Amino acid sequence: MKSLLAFAGLVDRISDAFAVLAKWSVLLCAFISAGNAVVRYVFGYSSNGWLEIQWYLFAGCVMMGGAQVLRVNEHVRVDVIYGTLSSRTRVYIDLFGLVCFLMPAMVTFLYLSWPLFVSMLVSGEMSSNAGGLIRWPAMMLLPLGFSLMILQGIAEIIKRVGWLNHTYQMEFHYERPLQ
């Protein structure tokens, strides 16, 4: 179990690193959006490339930050009932959701998004908009994000099983999903 928990810790650090990139992409997106609006309304100039880079950055924020949201247990759920349950019951509910919903969905999305990314990379597909950008960098974010979610899902499963076995609970004081 110790080696699995070490793997989960490594995945957590990977998610942390991609979360930093996601945070920077939000900031860049906001600055580009504001700058684009100022240039458009003050100087009457607009560029499809600048609009598209905003979309790409927002996609980066969502796809690179999703695993971190799962890691810190800030994803959407109905806490009205969940919060009243015992810690052990919450861990079982988390495990059920991770195994039966998250993992099959992410594996399916990865399976479906990979050929699209490869196709755009090989063809060098460009946006049909005048001044548009190449599309493969944005499409690459899909398999990347789904892969990160799969890894983080595996890590969360390991941590919850470790908590149930008291291995993780005693050694790492893992209490985040049990609040």
Secondary structure in CASP SS format (residue, H / E / C, confidence):
PFRMAT SS
TARGET T0000
AUTHOR 0000-0000-0000
METHOD secondary structure of the structure
MODEL  1
M C 1.00
K H 1.00
S H 1.00
L H 1.00
L H 1.00
A H 1.00
F H 1.00
A H 1.00
G H 1.00
L H 1.00
V H 1.00
D H 1.00
R H 1.00
I H 1.00
S H 1.00
D H 1.00
A H 1.00
F H 1.00
A H 1.00
V H 1.00
L H 1.00
A H 1.00
K H 1.00
W H 1.00
S H 1.00
V H 1.00
L H 1.00
L H 1.00
C H 1.00
A H 1.00
F H 1.00
I H 1.00
S H 1.00
A H 1.00
G H 1.00
N H 1.00
A H 1.00
V H 1.00
V H 1.00
R H 1.00
Y H 1.00
V H 1.00
F H 1.00
G C 1.00
Y C 1.00
S C 1.00
S C 1.00
N H 1.00
G H 1.00
W H 1.00
L H 1.00
E H 1.00
I H 1.00
Q H 1.00
W H 1.00
Y H 1.00
L H 1.00
F H 1.00
A H 1.00
G H 1.00
C H 1.00
V H 1.00
M H 1.00
M H 1.00
G H 1.00
G H 1.00
A H 1.00
Q H 1.00
V H 1.00
L H 1.00
R H 1.00
V C 1.00
N C 1.00
E C 1.00
H C 1.00
V C 1.00
R C 1.00
V C 1.00
D H 1.00
V H 1.00
I H 1.00
Y H 1.00
G C 1.00
T C 1.00
L C 1.00
S C 1.00
S H 1.00
R H 1.00
T H 1.00
R H 1.00
V H 1.00
Y H 1.00
I H 1.00
D H 1.00
L H 1.00
F H 1.00
G H 1.00
L H 1.00
V H 1.00
C H 1.00
F H 1.00
L H 1.00
M H 1.00
P H 1.00
A H 1.00
M H 1.00
V H 1.00
T H 1.00
F H 1.00
L H 1.00
Y H 1.00
L H 1.00
S H 1.00
W H 1.00
P H 1.00
L H 1.00
F H 1.00
V H 1.00
S H 1.00
M H 1.00
L H 1.00
V H 1.00
S H 1.00
G C 1.00
E C 1.00
M E 1.00
S C 1.00
S C 1.00
N C 1.00
A C 1.00
G C 1.00
G C 1.00
L C 1.00
I E 1.00
R C 1.00
W H 1.00
P H 1.00
A H 1.00
M H 1.00
M H 1.00
L H 1.00
L H 1.00
P H 1.00
L H 1.00
G H 1.00
F H 1.00
S H 1.00
L H 1.00
M H 1.00
I H 1.00
L H 1.00
Q H 1.00
G H 1.00
I H 1.00
A H 1.00
E H 1.00
I H 1.00
I H 1.00
K H 1.00
R H 1.00
V H 1.00
G H 1.00
W H 1.00
L H 1.00
N C 1.00
H C 1.00
T H 1.00
Y H 1.00
Q H 1.00
M H 1.00
E H 1.00
F H 1.00
H C 1.00
Y C 1.00
E C 1.00
R H 1.00
P H 1.00
L H 1.00
Q C 1.00
END
